[in-house]
Amino acid sequence: MTSPEQRVFHIKAWQASGLSQAAYCRENGLNAKTFGNWMRTYRNTHKRHQPASLIPVTIKARVSGAGSLKLCCSGQHVLELPAEISPQWLGELLKCLN
């Protein structure tokens, strides 16, 4: 049986390792399904305790001949969407990207 501290240690070590969950579990003698349960519990616990954060957005007026909406993020990432996209869908997308 592992303690909550050991579980968090393994989760953080896996995140820093660059390995898939399965590979990390193999290398550390952990059951992959058990590790997945640890991850689910960890995410649920930490989501409730994290304050909401905002993504900075700059709105610039630009005429686009293609009729599209471009979201330009830091790091030079650009997401181009059709202009007729649902505002509700876009809001859900931005929540997921947070």
C-alpha positions, -999 to +999 in steps of 0.1 A: +000+000+000+013+034-009+008+066+011-007+097-005+027+113-004+042+084-023+014+087-049+021+124-054+058+117-056+053+092-084+028+114-103+053+143-102+082+121-112+061+107-141+052+142-153+089+152-152+101+120-168+087+125-204+077+089-204+042+075-211+023+064-180+028+028-191+065+031-195+069+049-162+049+022-144+070-006-160+102+011-150+090+017-114+072-016-108+037+000-106+004-013-118-007+010-147-044+008-138-037+017-102-015+046-114-044+058-136-066+057-105-041+078-086-040+103-115-078+106-116-079+112-078-050+137-080-066+157-109-100+158-092-084+170-059-062+196-075-089+210-098-110+219-068-081+236-050-067+256-079-079+292-084-094+301-117-069+316-141-074+338-171-057+336-205-046+370-218-063+379-251-057+408-273-085+418-297-073+434-329-096+446-357-085+428-389-104+422-421-102+385-431-113+376-466-117+340-456-144+347-430-125+331-401-117+339-365-080+336-355-069+332-319-033+342-315-017+329-283+016+335-267+043+312-281+032+320-317+003+295-316-026+304-339-060+287-339-081+296-369-118+288-367-148+295-390-164+329-384-198+313-379-186+292-349-210+290-319-200+313-291-209+286-266-187+261-283-158+286-284-163+293-246-161+256-239-130+253-260-113+281-241-122+265-208-106+233-219-074+250-230-070+267-196 
